[in-house]
Amino acid sequence: MRSFLLFLFVMGPAAGQNLRYIGAGGCASSNCHGGTTAASEKDSRIFGNEYSIWSVRDKHSKAYSVLADARSRRMTEILKLGNPQKAQRCLACHAVGSPEKSVSDGVACEACHGPAEKWLGPHTAANNPHANNVALGMYDTKNLELRAKKCLECHLGTSEKFVDHELIAAGHPDLVFELDTFSAGQPAHNREPQPAAGNSLPHARAWAVGQAVALAEQMRALAAHASAAASWPAFSDLECYQCHHDLRKDSLRIARGYAGRKPGSLLVNVSHIDMVRILAAEAAREHAGALDSSLAQVTSLVQDKLADGAAIAQAARAAEQQARALAAAMAQKDFDAALARAVVRALDGGIVRVADDGVQAAEQAAMSLDALGNAYAGSQPAAQAAIGKLYDYLEHPSVYDPSEFATQFRRAAGTLR
């Protein structure tokens, strides 16, 4: 019962009380968010058909139903969890935002916007300040740092819910996340405010904040796991394909060798580390030195002193604080086209090293190129086709070749100049 309460009740900001989910049906009225067509921008700052968009087109609404498919059933059979649509380990993410009476709604409105028990009525009032709703338990998704953190509660995990090595081995997809790419991939149900400056690129800023917050949350998880002997080492914190690679005679891993480290030593997942180092070097040089030093300490300790969980946890907590400081700086950054291009050039220039760090780093590089390129160059057919080939290539990680990925990446980046 306790684990069920993790998604039935959520700690909200209203006087520290447990607030109750109302359910997606509470938003479905045709004169609220359940309209069939979107209101014009001049008539309303909201669409008015958000419920319709979510229920028909948003994959979050299918998060519960996917638990009934063959793969989900096989996973819970392997893990001896019983019916996946009743297993709390699954429901903690696949039914968040839905009360027990409407658990089949899956990941519903309140998963992102906060339990509506106290703000549902007041938020409809004219001239009601957003801050009032937040005080009543609405989650402040307008804040990019908080928005990214909310997404990562499921797309990375918390102390209460985490896709660990056991779940992945049983068949759960590895978790990959990039804020702007994932936001673009789901049907929009909000109107982004116009940027304060004419040359600002809000999508590039979302990418930057999302990368920094993702790194902070990754370091938080790493610290928690490393400080608990029972959960360390947590292989889901590490780079997957250092183990899951081809061991044939002509293996790229063996041909390349292990410069600077002992063969077989474990590596932390550096996918967000690689992106954030490039981001800080180009957009926040005042943060770059301290951040790079703290991240180097984390990677070195995992590689050379894996058994020293306390030291790894301490280093990860320091890196987390550095990443949060960078996220706060990026939230205020005027990310214009020149800066976005500079980041893409730096990413292109360092792509051989990034590609060499493995498939997970390559995935982040591809999504970063997509997000930043779209931000300053728009949706250009040649660029989209080339980036699409990158995504297609990454669909087959067992045959991943760093040099081939780097070649394709440079080809795609070249279409954006």
N, C-alpha and C positions, 0 to 999 in steps of 0.2 A: 504493500500500500504506500509506503514511504516514497518509493521511486515513482509511482504514478503521480504523486503530488508535485513532482518536479515540473511536470508540464501542466497539471491542472491548476496549480496556484503558483504565482510568480511574485517574488519580492519586488514591490514597486516603491517609488519615491514618496508616496503619500504617507507620511508619518511612520514609515517603516513597517506598514501593515501588509499582510498577505492579501493581494487583490485578486478578485475572481474574474476568470474569462467569461465573457458573454456568449461568444461564438460568432461565426461569420454571418449567421442569419440576422444578427443585430445590425448589420450594415447593409442589408439587402433591400431595404425599402426603395421603391422607385423614385421617391423624392429626396433620397439621401445619396447612396452610392450604388444603387441597383438599377439605374437607368439603362436603356438599351443603346443609347448613342451618347457621345461625349458632348458636353456643353461647349459652346464657343469660348475662346479665351477671353473675349471682351465681356462675356456674361458672367463668368465664374473663374476663380483661380483653380478650381478642381474640375475634374472631368464629369463626375456624377455617375459614371458607369464602371467605377473601380471594381465593384463586386462581380460584375459581368466579365470583366477582363480576367480577374483572378480565377473565377470558377470555370471558364471555358478555355482560356489560353495559357494560364500560368501553371508551370509544372509543380509549383508548391502545393496546389490543390490536389495533385495526384500522389502526394507523398505517402498517404496511407494506403491507397489502392495498390501501389507498387509492391507493398508487403505481401500481397496475395500471389505474386507471380512465382514461377518455378524456381528462379534463382534465390529469392528470399526464403522460400520454404526449405530449400536445400541448405542454405546457410544456418537457419535455426535448427535444422535436423542435425547438422554437424556439431553445432554448439550446444545442443540439447536444451534449447530455449522454448520448445513447444511452438504454438501457433505464433507466427511473426506479427500478426495483427493484435496480439494480446501481450507479447513479450515487451516488458517495460524498457529493456535495453534498446529496442527498436523504436518504441513509441516516444521516447524522450526527445528524439529529433523528428520523427516522421509524423507526429501528431501534435507538435508544439503549437500553442495558440488556440487549441480546441478543447472545450470542456468535455467531460466524459459522455454527455448526452449527444454530442456531435463529433465524436472522435474521428469519424470517417471523412470529415472535412480536411484532414491532413494538416499541413502547415498553413494556418489561416491568418486572417488580418492581424490578430492580436499577437502573433508570434513576433512580428516586427514592430507593431505600433503600441504594444503594451496592453496589459489587462484593462478592459474598458469599464469595469464595474463603476468607477467613480467619474470618469470623464465622458462617457457615452452621451449623456444628456447635455452637460454644459458645453461640449465642443461644437454643438449645433447652434449655439446662441450667436447672434450678430455681435461683431466687435469684441469677441472673447479672445483675449491675448493667448498666444501659443504657450507662454510661460505658465499660465493658469492650468492649462491642460496637462502640461508636464508635471506640475505639482500634484495633480490628481492621478498620476500613474501613466500618462501617455509617454511613450518612449520618444526621445528627441532625434528622429531620423534626419532632421535638417542639419544636425551636426555631423560632419563627415567622419570624424573620429569615432563617435558613438555608433554611427551607421555601420561602419566597417566592423567594429567590435561585435555588434549584434549579429551580423551575418556569420562571423567566425565562431559564434557560440555553437553552431552546428557544422559549419564548413571547416572547422578545425577541432573544436571541442572545448569543454570546460572540465573542472575537477569532477563533475557529476556525470558527464557524458563524453565519450571519446572513442573514435574509431581506432582501436589499437591494432597491433600486429595480429592478434588472434582473429579479430573480425575481418581483416583484410585477407588473411590466409584462408578463411572460410568462404570468401567470395565477395566481400564488400569492396566496391571500387575505392581506390586510393583517393584521398581528399586533396583537391587542387582548387585554389581560389585566387581570383584577382578582382577587386571591387568593380572597376569600370567595365571590364569584359563581361562579368557575370550580370551586372546591371543592364548592359546593352542586350544581353542574350535573353532576358525575360521581357515580356510585353510591358511597356511603360504605363504606369497608372498615376503619374504625377507630372506636373509642369515644373521644371527646374526654374528657379528665379534667374533673371537676367544678370550676367556678371556685372560687378560694380564698375570695372574698367572695360573700355571698348576692346582691348586686345587680350582680355583674359580668356583662358580656355578651361572651363569648369571640369571637363572630362579628364584633362591632363592632371588637374589638381586632385581629382578623385583617385586617379591611378597612383599618384605620389603618396597621398594620405593612406590609401589602402595598402600599399606595399609596406609602409612604415608600421602601421597598426598590425598587419599580419605578422611582421617580424617580431614585434613586441609580444604578441600573443603566442607565437611559436616559442619564444624564450621563456615566457611565463610557464608554458606547459613543460618545457624541458627542465626548468628549475624544480617544478613540482614533482616530476617523475624521478629526477636525479636525487632529490632529497629523501625519497621514500625507497628504502632498500628493496621492498617487495616488488616495486614496479620498475626497477632499473637493472640493466638497460632496457629502455622502451624502444623497440626497434622501429616503431612508427615515427619516432623523432629523427631517425637517421635516413641517409640516402639509400633508397630501396635497391638500386641497381648496382651498388657495390657488391652485393651478394647475388642478385638475380640477373646475372650476365652469362654470356656464353663462355664456357670453359674449354672449347675446342682448341686445337693446336694453334689456329690462326686467330685466336681471340684478340680483339683490339686492346682489351685491358692488359693482357699479358704482353702483347707486342709493345705497348706504350711504356710499361714498367710502372714503378711506384716511387718516382723521384721525391725525395724529402720525407718519406714516411715508410714505415715497415709494411711489407706486403700483408694484407689481411687485416690491418688496423681499421677500425670503424670510423666512418665520417658522418658528421651531423648533416642533416638536410640543409644545403646551402642555397636553395632556390631563391628565397627572399633575401638572404644575405647578399648574394651577387647583385640583385636588383637595387637594394638599398645602398650598397657601397657606391654604385654608379650614380644613383640619385643624389646622394649627399655630396659627392665630389663635384657635381655640376650645379646643384641648386642650393646647397647649404654647406659651404665649405667650412663654416665655423663649427659645424657638428661632425665633420668628416673624420678628423683625427681621433677624437675620443671614441667615436662609434667604431671605427676600424680597429682600434686597439682592443676594445672590449670584445668584439666579434672574433678577433684573432685569438684571444684568450680562450673563448668558448671552444672554437674548432680545435685548437691545440690540445686542450685538456681531454676532449672526447677522443681525439686520435691517440694521445700518448698516455693518458692516465684515466682510462675508462672506469676503473674500479673506485676512483675517488669521487663519489657522487656528491659529497658535500662541497668540494671545490668547484665542480661543474655547476652545481646549483647556484653558488655564490656568483660565479662569472656570468651565468645566464641572467640572473636578476639585475646585474649591472648593465648588461646589454639591453635588457628590457627597458630600463629607465632611459637609456640613450635613444632607443627607438621611439619611445613615447615622446621624448623631447623633439625629435625630428618630425614626428607626426603633427605635433602642435604647430611647429614652424611651417610645415607644408600646408596646413589648413589656412594659414594666413598669407601664403605665397601668391603673388600675381604670376601665374603660370601662363606666359604668353607663347606665341608661336616660335620665337627665337630660342627660348629655353627648352621647349619640347623638342625642337630640332637638335639642340645641343645634346640632350639626353640620348636621342636616337643615334647621333653620331658616335657618342661615347660607347653606347651599347654595341653598335656595329664594330667599332674599333676593338672592343674586348670580347667579341663573340667567340673567338677560338677558346679562350680560357673558360668562358661560361659554358660553352658546348661540352668542353672536356669535363666539367663538373657533373655531367649526367643528364638524364632525361628530365628530371624534375626541374633543374635549372633551365633547360631548354624550353620547357613548357612556359615558364614564367617569362622568358625572353620573347617567345612568340606572342603571348598575350600582351606584353608590354609594347611591342612594336605595333600591334593591332590597335591598342588603345591610344597611344601617342600619335601614331600616323593618322588615325581618323580624327583626332582632336585638331591637328593643324592643317591637314591636307584634304579632309573630307573623305567620302567613300569613293575612291577612284577605282575603276574596274581593273586596271592592271595591278594595282597594289593589292586589292582584295583577292584577286586570283593567285598572286604569289604568296600572300599570307595564308590563303586557304590551303595551298600545297604544304606549307609548314605544318599546319594542323593535321593534314592527312598523313604526313610523314610520322608525326608523333603518335599516331594511333597504333603503331606497331613497335613498342619499346624494345622488344626482344631482338630486333635487328637494327637498333639505333647505332649510327656511326657518327661520332662528333664532327668529323671533317665534312661529311655529307650535309649534316644539319647546318654547319657554319656556312657552307657554300650557298645553300638555299636561303639562309637568313640574309646574307649579304645581297643576294639577288633581289629579295623582297624589299630590303631597306633601300636599295638603289632606286626603286620605283617611287619612293617618297621624297626624294631630294628635289 
